[in-house]
Amino acid sequence: MSLKDISTSVPKKDHKGKVSGQLPYISDVKVENMVYGVLVRSPIAYGKIKSIQLPTLPEGYEAVGAEHISGPNYVKIIQEDQPIFANEWVNYIGEPIFMLVGKDLNILYSLLDEVKIDFEEHQAVYTLDEAIQQKSASGITMATYEFGESLETIAAIELGAHQIIEEEYDTGYQEHVYLEPQGMLAIYKEDEIVVQGSMQCLYYIKNALISALDCGADDVRVVQSPTGGGFGGKEEFPSMMACHVAVAAKAVKKSVMLVFDRSEDMVVTTKRHPAKLNYRTALDKEGNILSMCVDIYLDGGANAGLSQVVLQRALINSAGVYNIPHFHAKGYVLKTNTVPNGAFRGFGAPQSFAGIESHIGHLSKLGNFDPLEYKRKYLVKQGDPTITKGIFRDPILVEDMIEDLLNASQYKTKKAEFQRNNPKNQRYKKGVGTSLFLHGCGFTGSGERDHIKATVKLVKSKDDRVSLKISNSDMGQGIYTTLSKIVAKELDLPYERVLYPDPDTKEVPDSGPTVASRTTMIVGKLLERAAKKLKAQWQSGVDQEVFEHYVHREMIPWDEKTFTGDAYPAYSWGVNIVEVEVDTLTGNIKLEKVYGNYEVGKVIDERIMKGQIDGGLAQGLAYGYLEKMTSKQGRIQQKSISDYGPPTAMDVVSIDSKVFDNPYADGPYGAKGAGELTLIGGAPAVQAAIEDALQTSFQQIPITPEVIIESLWRKEGEKG
């Protein structure tokens, strides 16, 4: 199959294996001399381990703990605060203390019940509110950043303001609900340990293993198995599991498999950070914004993990798509004795967009403006400064996207019709809401140049097939297909002659992690350049290989200390309109229509892009009104998918979507990032629609039936 237009859909590389059920995931793998592992976890939120009593272990069953770690006892991420096995203090319920290994899982689970651990319990911090109260205490603040206009300047503006609006906004946990739970296998060999499993970032894992095993780069090898979804949940978390199985394999000299069932996965793996956002906005007599201050607090859980980077993203997105005069933002990650929170599609931006879209919507109501018209007044334009003193360099098509959606959705007609009919309908109320959003593509600031330094390799065999040698993971988002298409098109080769074997660190250079909407734009561009190079020196019937290294685009340099400069080389954009019907008797919300317009440069495969839109919107809408996860006294309360309530086919309506072409010079064929963008607008749009239906305001997501009923009772009480 040759590719005329890059956007035309082709059969996915992994389509047959997935649809037929033949593709082996990690839990399907069996190797000789393999034992299983189960983790002994802390039953308390915070305390000191005084003693451990093991039951009599049957022959062939062993305990592996901190004493078996050759290197330092922490998972190499950013900070050295996450033990591989807790051996003195425990910091959250579910923290791994040691591992039991043996042939039979049933025996291992019965042995778990017989382990006796004596703790000296200490007072734990269970909630973000408690952490905020103790913010000045040492050890509570894990990270903090501040940028923007000086507070003195803003104080002077506030003195002359007509009114100052203060608002607090809360967002909850979100669970990834990847189809395949976490799983890792360490294959023991005399000269090397091979770790394979469900993962997004092979070299993160490799570096964590080199540290934990205190070994050379050639002594460990990391291979990605087919991965059943990630959404960020398989970014940093698998590094800890990989250390568990590798340390155990080295200790017992056998291959060790560790696979979570769904309830264990839900209780102990990372979540989206709960957040509290405080807004303080000065307005003039006409309701125009004079200045705005935002304070963001993220609940980091017990370990720092990637929280400081999530906070950076949350802050960079704190003004949304708006050019707000005199803006100031400050953010904190605070420690609580709860399961650590981590990477999740959107990476801090969904919390910020839920907050800022809600706040701007509430400001519009104060002056009786239509929310969308009010938002459009402040929309950034090409050439405008970003809030970090960078520049929006490329054309911005948001106005065109809005106009197109207003027509497609008949927004104005519907809004007027709902306002007319809602007072007559006692029980069912209809509403329509909008959201405007962007997402920066790639790593923040100079991360690609200074930290990632991506390299890609193309290998041509004698039979003129070309293999992609990169460390990026396909976890369902379709890069086996999209990246193969880029190379095939550049080489004028049939798509079938381009291969993308499962990444293996013995074979592939470090092309960076599969995160941050960077894979198609950054790695795809490197592959496009490598393919150009290979084409120029192509010799039929000969083995050849070419390498290509990342080159940084010259922009306003990024300063992490002052948080200034160009945070991203490019931005993708989106507009959502959502219609809902709210049942005021039960509080139930029914989606009626969902519209989305997106601009991601140039689409590399139309069907894959449609999949990203539908999946991202389902996940983003659910974050706004369906998915509720709570922690009580440090313990996650939802242990099954049905307890948690992600959307089913019954909850998702058909999504009317359109993609606008706006090719980006530094992306392959003009492509930019798309994977995270599609989630971000869902929650704020559904909140705005519910508010429109009920003519009320909410200061949190998710807006569940309970929240709606409580708000209706409150409204009745105020009337009465």
N, C-alpha and C positions, 0 to 999 in steps of 0.2 A: 504494500500500500504506500503510494507516495502522497506527500502532503502539499496540496496547493495553498490553502489558507490555513495557517497555524491553528486558528480557533475551531475549525471543523472537528467534531468529536470522532474519536477512534475507539475500538474496543480496548478496555483497560487491560494492562499487562497481566494483572492478577485476577482478572474476571473469572476465568474458567475454574481456577483452583478454589476460589471463594464460593462461587455459586454451586459447585459440585460437592463442596464439603471435603475436598481432598487435601486442602492446604493444612499442613500440620502446625498447630500452635504449640507453645512451649509445653503445655500440660499433656500434649499427645506424644511427646518424645520419651523414649525409653532407651537408656544406654546400659551397657553391662556394668556390674559392680556398683549399682546406683542405690543410694538410700534416700529417704525423705527426711526433711527437717520440719520441726514445729517450734515456735518461739514461746518461751516462758515470758510473760509480760507483766508489767507492774499493775497491781490492782488498786493502787493509790495514786493520787495526783502529785504529791510532793512529799519527799521524805528520804531518810537514810536507810540503807540496807544494813541490818545488824548481823543477820546470819541466814544461811541457805541450807536447807536439809533436803537432800535428794532421796528418793525411794531407791530400793535395790534395783539396779538396772539389769534386765535380761542380757544374755550374751549377745554381742553385736550391736548393743544400744549404748550410746555415749552422750555425755553432756559437753557442749562447746561454749566457752564464754570468753570474757575479756583476757583471761590469762593465755589464751591461744593466739592472740593477735601479735604478730611480729613487729609491726610498726606502731605508730601512735594510735590510741583508741579514740579516733574521731573520724567521721565521714568527711572527706575532703570536698567541701562546697565553696563557701566564701569565708565563713568564720569557723573557728575550731571549737564549736560548742555542742556538736551533736555526737554523742558516743555511739560507737558501733554496737557495743553491749554495755548497758549501764552497770557499773560495778561498785559504785559507792552511793551516789544519789540517784533518785528517780524524779523526773520532772513532769510526767503526765501519765494518765491511765492508759495502759497499752504500750508503754515504752519497753523495748526488748531488753531483757536482763541476760538470758542465755538461750541456747538452742539445744533441743534434744534431737538426736538423729538415729535412725534405724530403718529397717526394711518395711515395717507394717505401720501404716498411718493410724489404724485403730488402736494398736498397742501404744503408740506415741501419745495419742489423745488421752488414753486412760492413765498414762504415766504423768501427764500434765497435772491431773487432778490431785496427784499424791505429793507434788512438790510443796514444801513448807518454807515460806520466807518470812522472816521477822523484820518488821520495819519500825523505825522511830518516825512517826508522822509529824509533819510540820504544816503550818498554816499555808494553804494554797491561795493563789489568785485565780478565780474562776471566770471572770467576765472582763470585757473591754472597759466597762464602766468602772469596775474596781481598779483596773490598771491605770485609767485616766486619773482617778483620785490619788493614786500613789505615784504619779508620774515623776515626782521629784526624788523618789526612792532610788537608790543605786540598783542596777540590775534590771529595772523595769523597762527602760528605754533601750531598744535594740538598734534603732537608727533614727536620724532626724535630718531633714533638709529644709531650706528656706530660700525663697527667691522672690524677685519682683520689686515693685516700687517700695520705697522706705515707708515704715509705719508713721513716721513724723509727717510726711507729705500727705498721707491718707487722712491722718487725724485733722490736718488743716482743712482738707476738702470736706470732711464730715461736719466740721463746725458750720459750714455754709449750706449744708444740705437741707432740703425740705423735710425729709424723713429718713430714718435708718431702719432697715428691715433685718432682723436677725432670725435665722432659721437653722434648725438642727435636722440632720437627715441620717437614717440608719439603713445599712444593707446587711443581709444575713450571710450565712455560709452558702456555698453551692458545692454540690458533689459532682464529680466528673461523669459518673455512670458510664464509663467505657464498657463495651460489651464483654471484653476479656479481662478478668481480674489480674492483679499483679502476679508475675511468675518469673523465677530465675533458676537456672541450672548451672552448677559449676562442674565441669568435666575434669577429673583428676588425671594428670599424666605426670610421669617422672620429671620431665623437663619444662612443662608449662601447665598453667591452669587456664582452661577455656571457659569463659562465662557466656552463656547465651540466654536470651529471654526477651520479654516484651519491653521495648525501650524506645526513647526518642533521641538519646544523646550518648553515642558509643564512647566518645573520648572523655566525657565527664566520668563515666564508669571506669574507663581504663585508668585515668589519673587517680581516682579514689582507690582502686585496687593496688596500684603501684605503691601508694602511701601506706595502706593497711597491711599489705604483705611484705613491705619493705624490700621490694625486689626491683629488678631492672625492667625496662620497657618490653624486652623480648620474652620475659617470663610469664606474661599474661596476655591473653587475647580475648577480645570481646566481639561477639557475633550477634547481630539482630535476628531474632526469629520473626516470622510473620506476627504482626502486632494488631490486636483487635481494639483499636482506639486508644487515644492518649489524652488529647485536649489539655496538655500540660501536666496531667497527673503522672505521666511517665517521663517527666523531664529530670527532676532531681531525686525523686523518691527511690527509683531503682538502684541508685548508687549504694544506698544502705543495704538493700536486699542482696546486691551483688557482693558486698563485703561479707555479709552473713554466710552465704553459700561458699565463697572462696576460702574464707578462714576455716570453715568447717571441713571443706574438702581437703585442705592442707593438713588439718589436725587428724582426721580419721583415715586419710589416704584412700578415699572412695569418692565417687561422684555424688553430689548432693543436690536434691531438687527441693525448692521451696515454692509452693503455690498457695495463694490465699483463696479461701472461699469468699463468697460475696459479703457475708456478715463481718468477717475479719477485715476485709478490704475497706468496708464502709466505716468501720470504727477507728482504724489506725492510720489510714493513709492521709496525705495532705488534702486540704480543701481550699476553696476560694476564701480569701481573708474577709471576715466580717469587718465592716468599716463604719465609722461615725464621721460625718462631714458637717462642719459648722460654717455657715455663711453669714457675712455681715456686709450689707450693701447699702450705699448711700444713693438716694434718688432726689431729683429736683421736682419742682411743682408739677411738671408735665409727665412725671413718671419715668424720665430718662435716667439711665445708670450713670452715676458720677464716679463711683469707685467700688471695689469689691475686695473683701478679704476672705480667704478660705483656709480653714484648719482641717487637716485630714488625720484621723487616727486609724491605724490598722491593727487588728489583733493578730500578732505574729504566731501565737501559740507558744510552745515551750522552747523551740529552737529557731535560730535566725534564718537558716536555709537561704532562700533567694528573696526574703522579705524586703531587704533594703532596695533591691532593683524593682520589685513590684511597687514600692512606695514612690520611687522616681517616676515610674510610668503614670501612677495615679496623679502625681503632682503636675507632670507635663500636660496631662489631659484635663486639668482642673478647671480650665476656662472653656472647655468644649470647643465649638467651632466659632467662638465669638471673639471679636476685637473689643475687649472691655477696657475702657480708660482706667488707668491707675489701679492695677491689679496686684495683689500680694497673696502668696500661698506659702503655707508651712505644713510640714507633715511629720508624723511620728509613727514608728512601729513599736508597739508595746508588747512586752512578754506576759503571757498568762500560762497557768499550768494546765494547758489543754493540748490536744493533738496539734502538731505543728502545721501551719498553713503554708501553701506554696504556690507554684505556677498553675495557672488556669487560663485557658484561651481568653485573650484580652488583657491579662496581666496588669490589673490595677485600673485599667481604663473603664471597664464596665461599672465599677463602683463610682468613679468620678462622673461618668456620663449620666448615670441614674440620678445623681445628686444635682448636677448643674442644669440638666434639662428640666428637672422638677422645679428647681429654684427659679429659673427664668420663666417657666410657665406660671408659677405663683405670682411673680412680679407683674406679669402681663394682666392677670386677673385684677390686681389692685387698681390698675388704671383703665379697666374695662377694654383692653385691647384684645384682638384675636391672638392667641398664643403664637401661631405661626407667623403672623405679620410682625409681631413684636420681635421674634427671634431673627427675622430676616433683616431687621434694622441694624443688627450687630454682627452679621455674618462677615467672616474674614474674606478679603479679596486678594488676588494675586499681587505680590509686592508688599503686602502688609507684614509687619513684624510678628513673629511668634511671641508667646509670653516669656520665652527664654532669650529674647533678643536675637533670634535667628530670623530667617525670611521665608515666607511662602513663595517659592520661586516659580512654580509651574502654574499653568492655567487651572482655575478652580471652576468646576462646572455645576456647583451646587444649585445655583439659581435655575439653571435649565432643568436640572433633575427635579426640583420642587415643582416648577411649572408643569412638567410632564405628568408628575404624580397627581397634581391637583385635578388635571383633566381626566386621567385614568380612573381616579377614585371618586370623581364628582364631589370632592371634599366640601365645597361651599354649599351645594344643594343639600347634601346629606346633613351637614351641621345644622342648617336652618330647619330641616324637616324634623330632626331629633329634638331640637329646642321647642318646636311647635307641639310635637306629639308626647314628649316625656311627661308633662304635667297631667295629661289625660290618662296615661297608662299607670295605674296604681302599682302594679307589681314589676313589670319589665321595663327597664330604662336602657336606651341605647346611647352610645357615645363614640366619638372619634378623636384620636390623639395622634400627635406627630413626634418624630425625633429626628434631629440632624446630628451627624457624627463624623469623625475621621479616625484614621489609625495610622500612626507613624510606622513605616516599614523598616525592618532591620533592627539592629541593636542600637541602644541609646548612645548618642554622641559619637565618640571615636572608638566605640567598642569593637567594631569589625577590624579596624586597623591595629588597635593596641592589644586586644585580648584574643580575638578569634583567629585572625591571620589565615583565612581559609585558603586551602589548596585543593585543586581537583586534578584527576588523572583520567585520560581516555586510553584504552588499550585496544589496538587493532590486531586481530589474529590473521594467520595466513589465508583463511577462507574469507577475509574481508568483512568479518563481523566486528562490531565495535562495542566494547563494554564500558559502562560508566563505573568508575572507581571513586566513590565518594562516601562519606560517613553519614549521609542523611537518611532518615527512616521514613518509609511509607507506613502510616498507621491508619490508612483508610482515606487520607486526603488526596491520594492519587498522584504522588510525585513519581512513582515508577513510570507512569504514563506520560505526564507533562514534561518531565526532564528528558525522557527518551525522545519525545517529539521534537524538542528543541534541537537535539543533536542530529536526529535524522534529517530534519529540514535543512540545517546548516550544511550537512554533508551530501545532500541529495541522495540519501540512502533510503531504501524501503524501511518503514517503521519496524518491521519484523526483524530486521538485521541489526537493530540496536538492542543490546542486552543490559539489564540492570540487576546483577546478582545481589543476594542478601549481603548487606555491608558487613565486613569482617576487618577488624583493625590490623590484621596481618597483611591485608591486601590493599587497604584504602588509606589515602592520606586524610588528615583532619580537615574536612571541609566545613567544620562548625556544627553546632547542634541544630536539631530540627525544631526550632522555636522562633518566636518574634516575627512572624510573617516575612521571614528572610529567605526561605528555601528557593522559591521560584525566582525572586528578584535578584538575589545576590549569587546563589550557587548556580542558578540557571544562566545568568550572564557569564559567569566563569566558564561554564560548559560551552556556551555559544562561542566564546573566544577560543577555547581549546579546540573546538571543532573546526573553526576557521584555520587555525594553525595546522591541524592534521590534514585538512583538505589541501592546503598549499604544498605539503610534502608527501602526499598520498602515493604509495607504491603498492600496486596490486600484488597479492600473493606473498607479502612480506609482513613479519611481525613488527608493529610499531607502537610507540607510546608517547604521549605528550602530557605535559603538566601546565597548569595555569595558576597564578597566584593573585590574591585579592589586591586591587589598587584602590586607594581612597580618593574619592572625589573631593576636590578642593572646595571647602565651604567656610563658613565662619567657625573657627576652631571651638571645640567644646571644652568648657572648664567645669569639671565636676564639683569643685569647691564652691564656685559662685553660681553654678547651675545656669551658665550662660553660653550662648552659641547655638549652632544648628543641632537640634536634638536628633533629627532624622534627615536622610537625603531626599526622601519623598513621602507623600501622604496619600492614602486611599480615602475615599469619601462615600458617605451613604445617607439616604433619606428613607424613613419608614413612615407609613400611615397605617393605623390599626383601627378597626371598628369592632366594638364589643356590645354584647347585651348583658346587663347585670340583672339577676333575679333578686329583688330586694327582700324576698321572703327567706331565701336560703343563703344569700350572699354568693351564690355561684356565678362564675363569669364564663360566658361563651364567646369565643372568638367568632366573628362573623366574616370579616375580610382582612387580609394582610397584604400590604403592598410594600415593595422595596425597590429603590433605584440605587445603583452602585457604580462607582468609577474606580477601576483597578488597573488603569493603564490600558493594557491589551489583554484579552482573555486567551489563555493558551489552550483551553479545551472547554467548549461551551457546556457540555453535560457535567463535567467535573465542577465547573463554576456554579451551575444550577444546584448541584448537590451541596456545595459549600453554603449557598444562600439558604436553601431549605433547612439544612441541618443547623446552621448557625442561628437562624431566626427561631427555630423551635427551641433551642437551648437558651437564647436570650429572652424570649417571651416567657418561658417557664421560670426563669430567674426573677421575673417581675411579678408573677401571680400564682405560681403553682408549687415550686420546689421549696420545701421548708425543712431545714435541718437545724436542730437545737442541741445545745450541750447543757447538761444539768449536773452541777457539782463536778464538772470536769469530764463527764461521760457523754459521748455522742448517743442520742436517744433513738436515732433511726438506723436500724440494722439490716433492713431489707429494702429492695427497690420499691415494694408496694407501700412500706411505711413512709418512704421519702417522696414518692409521687412525681417522678418525671413525666413528661407528656407521653401519651400513647397516641395511636393513630386516630382515636376519637377526639383528641384535644387539638389536633393540628388541622387547619383548613388549607385549601390550596393557596399557594402564595404567588401573587402576581408580581413578577420581578423583571427587571430590565437592566442591562449593563451598558454604560456609556463609554465609548472609545475615547481615550486621551493618552496616546502612547508616551511613555517616559523614556527619555534617551538612554539612561543607564540601566534599563531593564531589558531582558531578552525579548526581542520583537516588540519592546515597549511595555512589557508586563511589570506590575507592581505587586505588593502583598495583598492577599485576599482572605486568608483563613480566619483571622481574628476579627476583622472588620464586621463580618456579617452577624456576629453575635451582639455587638455593642448597642445597637439601636432598639432591640426588642423590648427590654424592660422599661426604659423611659416612655416608649410609645404606648405600651399597654397601660402603664400607670396614668398617662395623660388621658387615654380613652375612658378609663374607669372614672376618673375625676370629672370628665365631661358628662358622663352619664348621670352621676350622682350629684353634680354641682357641689363638690366638696374638695378638700385638699388632703393629701396623705404625705406623711414625712418619712415613709419607709417602703422598702420592698423586702419580701414579697407581700403583695396585698392579697391575702388569703380570704376565704369566706368569713372567717372569724373576725378579721380586721374590719371587713365591710360591715358586718352586723353590729360590731361594737361602735363603729362610727355613726351608723344610722340611729342606734339607741341614743348616742350622745346628742345628735342633731334633734331628735324628738324631745330629749330632756331640756335642751336649750329653748326649744319652742314652747314647751309646757311650763 
